[in-house]
Amino acid sequence: MNLEVGRRSGKDAAASEAERNVRRDLAAAYRLVALAGWDDLVYTHISARVPGAHDEFLINPFGLAFDEITASNLVRIDLAGNIVGDSPWRVNATGFAIHAAVHAARPDAHCVMHLHTPAGISVSMLECGLLPLSQHAMRFYRNIGYHAYEGLALDPGEGARLVAALGPHPALILRNHGTLTCGATVAEAYTLMFTLEKACATQLAAMAASDRLVVPPAEVLERTLAQLAGDPMPEGEREWPALCRRVERHDPSFLD
């Protein structure tokens, strides 16, 4: 065998396996969102960078429900939302615009999740935003951005403003719209969204019960954030295998 050809084929095989793994993780994330009731008909997206391809991404086919997403029907696209290769599906290129802006500006954002959940939208409408009331919310203490609503995200210039609002944070509240998280892995982006969603839901429950809310002192909030974000194990790595097993028990077709 020609050694150079052998090296290339080995790299291609490794790249293909890496993409298959990301496809399975991304399909699992879509199914988990559906199981949690966080989906919004066929709208919102979770995107993931194709391993080894800086400007190519995987996203859901437009028109499929989240519980129909599989590893094989995810569509490979470029930063402009153009389909790469052959696919029988089309994508919502306009909907990808938010994701594209984050992926382009944040090389560490290999997965971007944007949702329209009742709790997330509700907190996005509150002038106070997310309050550090619960331990879940403390993960985002001074560590979350806010982007003002500008209408449907059709203006190319909005991407720059959205990215500026996100800054270095792992999460963003889009005012009057929804929530967004980004992570180095699908597992991290999903786990951050789970934490943010619970923080929003419990804040709303507390505000509905009383207007006398207890916010811990700033030094406690700082220490808790450092503890939560300082775990040497990347966020999601510990939880992800169990979450994938849950999806597989429910419906293993996501692996197809």
Contacts in CASP RR format, 6 or more apart in sequence:
PFRMAT RR
TARGET T0000
AUTHOR 0000-0000-0000
METHOD contacts of the structure
MODEL  1
MNLEVGRRSGKDAAASEAERNVRRDLAAAYRLVALAGWDDLVYTHISARV
PGAHDEFLINPFGLAFDEITASNLVRIDLAGNIVGDSPWRVNATGFAIHA
AVHAARPDAHCVMHLHTPAGISVSMLECGLLPLSQHAMRFYRNIGYHAYE
GLALDPGEGARLVAALGPHPALILRNHGTLTCGATVAEAYTLMFTLEKAC
ATQLAAMAASDRLVVPPAEVLERTLAQLAGDPMPEGEREWPALCRRVERH
DPSFLD
15 51 0 8 1.000
15 52 0 8 1.000
18 51 0 8 1.000
18 52 0 8 1.000
19 50 0 8 1.000
19 51 0 8 1.000
19 58 0 8 1.000
20 71 0 8 1.000
22 48 0 8 1.000
22 49 0 8 1.000
22 50 0 8 1.000
22 51 0 8 1.000
22 58 0 8 1.000
22 186 0 8 1.000
23 58 0 8 1.000
23 71 0 8 1.000
23 72 0 8 1.000
23 74 0 8 1.000
24 71 0 8 1.000
24 244 0 8 1.000
24 254 0 8 1.000
24 255 0 8 1.000
25 48 0 8 1.000
25 185 0 8 1.000
25 186 0 8 1.000
25 187 0 8 1.000
25 240 0 8 1.000
25 244 0 8 1.000
26 46 0 8 1.000
26 48 0 8 1.000
26 58 0 8 1.000
26 69 0 8 1.000
26 71 0 8 1.000
26 74 0 8 1.000
26 111 0 8 1.000
26 186 0 8 1.000
27 69 0 8 1.000
27 70 0 8 1.000
27 71 0 8 1.000
27 74 0 8 1.000
27 254 0 8 1.000
27 255 0 8 1.000
28 186 0 8 1.000
28 243 0 8 1.000
28 244 0 8 1.000
28 247 0 8 1.000
28 254 0 8 1.000
29 46 0 8 1.000
29 111 0 8 1.000
29 113 0 8 1.000
29 186 0 8 1.000
29 189 0 8 1.000
29 190 0 8 1.000
30 46 0 8 1.000
30 60 0 8 1.000
30 66 0 8 1.000
30 67 0 8 1.000
30 69 0 8 1.000
30 254 0 8 1.000
31 66 0 8 1.000
31 67 0 8 1.000
31 69 0 8 1.000
31 247 0 8 1.000
31 250 0 8 1.000
31 251 0 8 1.000
31 254 0 8 1.000
32 190 0 8 1.000
32 243 0 8 1.000
32 246 0 8 1.000
32 247 0 8 1.000
33 39 0 8 1.000
33 46 0 8 1.000
33 66 0 8 1.000
33 115 0 8 1.000
34 65 0 8 1.000
34 66 0 8 1.000
34 67 0 8 1.000
35 67 0 8 1.000
35 246 0 8 1.000
35 247 0 8 1.000
35 250 0 8 1.000
36 197 0 8 1.000
37 117 0 8 1.000
38 115 0 8 1.000
38 117 0 8 1.000
38 197 0 8 1.000
39 65 0 8 1.000
39 66 0 8 1.000
39 67 0 8 1.000
39 115 0 8 1.000
40 115 0 8 1.000
40 116 0 8 1.000
41 65 0 8 1.000
42 62 0 8 1.000
42 63 0 8 1.000
42 64 0 8 1.000
42 65 0 8 1.000
43 92 0 8 1.000
43 116 0 8 1.000
44 114 0 8 1.000
44 115 0 8 1.000
44 116 0 8 1.000
45 59 0 8 1.000
45 60 0 8 1.000
45 92 0 8 1.000
45 95 0 8 1.000
45 96 0 8 1.000
45 99 0 8 1.000
45 112 0 8 1.000
45 113 0 8 1.000
45 114 0 8 1.000
46 59 0 8 1.000
46 60 0 8 1.000
46 111 0 8 1.000
46 112 0 8 1.000
46 113 0 8 1.000
46 114 0 8 1.000
46 186 0 8 1.000
46 189 0 8 1.000
46 190 0 8 1.000
47 57 0 8 1.000
47 58 0 8 1.000
47 59 0 8 1.000
47 96 0 8 1.000
47 99 0 8 1.000
47 103 0 8 1.000
47 111 0 8 1.000
47 112 0 8 1.000
48 57 0 8 1.000
48 58 0 8 1.000
48 110 0 8 1.000
48 111 0 8 1.000
48 186 0 8 1.000
49 56 0 8 1.000
49 57 0 8 1.000
49 58 0 8 1.000
49 103 0 8 1.000
49 109 0 8 1.000
49 110 0 8 1.000
49 111 0 8 1.000
50 56 0 8 1.000
50 57 0 8 1.000
50 58 0 8 1.000
50 76 0 8 1.000
54 107 0 8 1.000
55 78 0 8 1.000
55 79 0 8 1.000
56 76 0 8 1.000
56 77 0 8 1.000
56 78 0 8 1.000
56 79 0 8 1.000
56 84 0 8 1.000
57 76 0 8 1.000
57 77 0 8 1.000
57 78 0 8 1.000
57 79 0 8 1.000
57 96 0 8 1.000
57 99 0 8 1.000
57 100 0 8 1.000
57 103 0 8 1.000
58 74 0 8 1.000
58 75 0 8 1.000
58 76 0 8 1.000
58 77 0 8 1.000
59 74 0 8 1.000
59 75 0 8 1.000
59 77 0 8 1.000
59 91 0 8 1.000
59 96 0 8 1.000
59 99 0 8 1.000
60 66 0 8 1.000
60 69 0 8 1.000
60 74 0 8 1.000
60 75 0 8 1.000
60 91 0 8 1.000
61 69 0 8 1.000
61 73 0 8 1.000
61 74 0 8 1.000
61 75 0 8 1.000
61 87 0 8 1.000
61 89 0 8 1.000
61 90 0 8 1.000
61 91 0 8 1.000
62 89 0 8 1.000
62 90 0 8 1.000
62 91 0 8 1.000
62 92 0 8 1.000
64 73 0 8 1.000
64 89 0 8 1.000
67 251 0 8 1.000
69 254 0 8 1.000
70 253 0 8 1.000
70 254 0 8 1.000
70 255 0 8 1.000
70 256 0 8 1.000
71 254 0 8 1.000
71 255 0 8 1.000
71 256 0 8 1.000
72 256 0 8 1.000
73 89 0 8 1.000
75 83 0 8 1.000
75 87 0 8 1.000
75 89 0 8 1.000
75 90 0 8 1.000
75 91 0 8 1.000
76 83 0 8 1.000
76 84 0 8 1.000
76 85 0 8 1.000
76 87 0 8 1.000
77 83 0 8 1.000
77 84 0 8 1.000
77 91 0 8 1.000
77 93 0 8 1.000
77 96 0 8 1.000
78 84 0 8 1.000
79 100 0 8 1.000
79 103 0 8 1.000
79 104 0 8 1.000
80 93 0 8 1.000
80 100 0 8 1.000
81 91 0 8 1.000
81 93 0 8 1.000
81 96 0 8 1.000
81 100 0 8 1.000
82 93 0 8 1.000
83 90 0 8 1.000
83 91 0 8 1.000
94 152 0 8 1.000
94 153 0 8 1.000
94 154 0 8 1.000
95 153 0 8 1.000
97 153 0 8 1.000
97 154 0 8 1.000
97 156 0 8 1.000
97 158 0 8 1.000
97 159 0 8 1.000
98 112 0 8 1.000
98 114 0 8 1.000
98 153 0 8 1.000
98 159 0 8 1.000
98 162 0 8 1.000
98 180 0 8 1.000
99 112 0 8 1.000
99 114 0 8 1.000
101 158 0 8 1.000
101 159 0 8 1.000
101 160 0 8 1.000
101 162 0 8 1.000
101 163 0 8 1.000
102 109 0 8 1.000
102 112 0 8 1.000
102 162 0 8 1.000
102 163 0 8 1.000
102 166 0 8 1.000
102 180 0 8 1.000
102 182 0 8 1.000
103 109 0 8 1.000
103 112 0 8 1.000
104 163 0 8 1.000
105 163 0 8 1.000
105 166 0 8 1.000
106 163 0 8 1.000
106 166 0 8 1.000
106 182 0 8 1.000
108 182 0 8 1.000
108 183 0 8 1.000
108 184 0 8 1.000
109 182 0 8 1.000
109 183 0 8 1.000
109 184 0 8 1.000
110 183 0 8 1.000
110 184 0 8 1.000
110 185 0 8 1.000
110 186 0 8 1.000
111 182 0 8 1.000
111 183 0 8 1.000
111 184 0 8 1.000
111 185 0 8 1.000
111 186 0 8 1.000
111 188 0 8 1.000
111 189 0 8 1.000
111 190 0 8 1.000
112 180 0 8 1.000
112 181 0 8 1.000
112 182 0 8 1.000
112 183 0 8 1.000
112 189 0 8 1.000
113 180 0 8 1.000
113 181 0 8 1.000
113 182 0 8 1.000
113 189 0 8 1.000
113 190 0 8 1.000
113 192 0 8 1.000
113 193 0 8 1.000
114 174 0 8 1.000
114 178 0 8 1.000
114 179 0 8 1.000
114 180 0 8 1.000
115 178 0 8 1.000
115 179 0 8 1.000
115 180 0 8 1.000
115 193 0 8 1.000
115 197 0 8 1.000
116 177 0 8 1.000
116 178 0 8 1.000
117 178 0 8 1.000
117 179 0 8 1.000
117 197 0 8 1.000
117 200 0 8 1.000
119 197 0 8 1.000
119 200 0 8 1.000
119 201 0 8 1.000
119 204 0 8 1.000
120 173 0 8 1.000
120 178 0 8 1.000
120 179 0 8 1.000
120 196 0 8 1.000
120 197 0 8 1.000
120 200 0 8 1.000
121 176 0 8 1.000
121 177 0 8 1.000
121 178 0 8 1.000
122 200 0 8 1.000
122 204 0 8 1.000
123 129 0 8 1.000
123 130 0 8 1.000
123 173 0 8 1.000
123 200 0 8 1.000
123 203 0 8 1.000
123 204 0 8 1.000
124 173 0 8 1.000
124 174 0 8 1.000
124 175 0 8 1.000
124 176 0 8 1.000
124 177 0 8 1.000
124 178 0 8 1.000
124 179 0 8 1.000
125 175 0 8 1.000
125 176 0 8 1.000
129 146 0 8 1.000
129 173 0 8 1.000
130 137 0 8 1.000
130 140 0 8 1.000
130 144 0 8 1.000
130 173 0 8 1.000
130 196 0 8 1.000
130 199 0 8 1.000
130 200 0 8 1.000
130 203 0 8 1.000
131 137 0 8 1.000
131 203 0 8 1.000
131 213 0 8 1.000
131 215 0 8 1.000
132 138 0 8 1.000
132 140 0 8 1.000
132 141 0 8 1.000
132 215 0 8 1.000
132 216 0 8 1.000
132 221 0 8 1.000
133 199 0 8 1.000
133 202 0 8 1.000
133 203 0 8 1.000
133 206 0 8 1.000
133 213 0 8 1.000
133 214 0 8 1.000
133 215 0 8 1.000
134 198 0 8 1.000
134 199 0 8 1.000
134 202 0 8 1.000
134 203 0 8 1.000
135 224 0 8 1.000
135 228 0 8 1.000
136 195 0 8 1.000
136 196 0 8 1.000
136 198 0 8 1.000
136 199 0 8 1.000
136 202 0 8 1.000
137 199 0 8 1.000
137 202 0 8 1.000
137 203 0 8 1.000
138 216 0 8 1.000
138 221 0 8 1.000
138 224 0 8 1.000
138 225 0 8 1.000
138 228 0 8 1.000
139 192 0 8 1.000
139 195 0 8 1.000
139 196 0 8 1.000
139 199 0 8 1.000
139 225 0 8 1.000
139 228 0 8 1.000
139 229 0 8 1.000
140 169 0 8 1.000
140 170 0 8 1.000
140 171 0 8 1.000
140 195 0 8 1.000
140 196 0 8 1.000
140 199 0 8 1.000
141 221 0 8 1.000
141 222 0 8 1.000
141 224 0 8 1.000
141 225 0 8 1.000
142 225 0 8 1.000
143 169 0 8 1.000
143 170 0 8 1.000
143 171 0 8 1.000
143 225 0 8 1.000
143 229 0 8 1.000
144 169 0 8 1.000
144 170 0 8 1.000
144 171 0 8 1.000
144 172 0 8 1.000
144 173 0 8 1.000
144 196 0 8 1.000
145 165 0 8 1.000
145 166 0 8 1.000
145 167 0 8 1.000
145 169 0 8 1.000
145 171 0 8 1.000
145 172 0 8 1.000
145 173 0 8 1.000
146 165 0 8 1.000
146 172 0 8 1.000
146 173 0 8 1.000
146 175 0 8 1.000
147 161 0 8 1.000
147 162 0 8 1.000
147 165 0 8 1.000
147 166 0 8 1.000
147 172 0 8 1.000
147 173 0 8 1.000
147 174 0 8 1.000
147 175 0 8 1.000
148 165 0 8 1.000
148 175 0 8 1.000
149 174 0 8 1.000
149 175 0 8 1.000
149 176 0 8 1.000
149 177 0 8 1.000
150 158 0 8 1.000
150 161 0 8 1.000
153 159 0 8 1.000
153 162 0 8 1.000
162 172 0 8 1.000
162 174 0 8 1.000
165 172 0 8 1.000
166 172 0 8 1.000
166 180 0 8 1.000
166 182 0 8 1.000
170 181 0 8 1.000
170 182 0 8 1.000
170 183 0 8 1.000
170 188 0 8 1.000
170 192 0 8 1.000
171 179 0 8 1.000
171 180 0 8 1.000
171 181 0 8 1.000
171 182 0 8 1.000
171 192 0 8 1.000
171 193 0 8 1.000
171 196 0 8 1.000
172 179 0 8 1.000
172 180 0 8 1.000
172 181 0 8 1.000
173 179 0 8 1.000
173 180 0 8 1.000
174 180 0 8 1.000
179 193 0 8 1.000
179 196 0 8 1.000
179 197 0 8 1.000
179 200 0 8 1.000
181 189 0 8 1.000
181 190 0 8 1.000
181 192 0 8 1.000
181 193 0 8 1.000
181 196 0 8 1.000
182 189 0 8 1.000
182 192 0 8 1.000
183 189 0 8 1.000
183 192 0 8 1.000
183 235 0 8 1.000
184 234 0 8 1.000
185 234 0 8 1.000
185 236 0 8 1.000
185 237 0 8 1.000
185 240 0 8 1.000
186 240 0 8 1.000
187 234 0 8 1.000
187 235 0 8 1.000
187 236 0 8 1.000
187 237 0 8 1.000
187 239 0 8 1.000
187 240 0 8 1.000
187 243 0 8 1.000
188 234 0 8 1.000
188 235 0 8 1.000
188 236 0 8 1.000
188 237 0 8 1.000
190 236 0 8 1.000
190 240 0 8 1.000
190 243 0 8 1.000
191 235 0 8 1.000
191 236 0 8 1.000
191 239 0 8 1.000
191 240 0 8 1.000
192 235 0 8 1.000
206 213 0 8 1.000
207 213 0 8 1.000
215 221 0 8 1.000
216 224 0 8 1.000
247 254 0 8 1.000
248 254 0 8 1.000
248 255 0 8 1.000
END
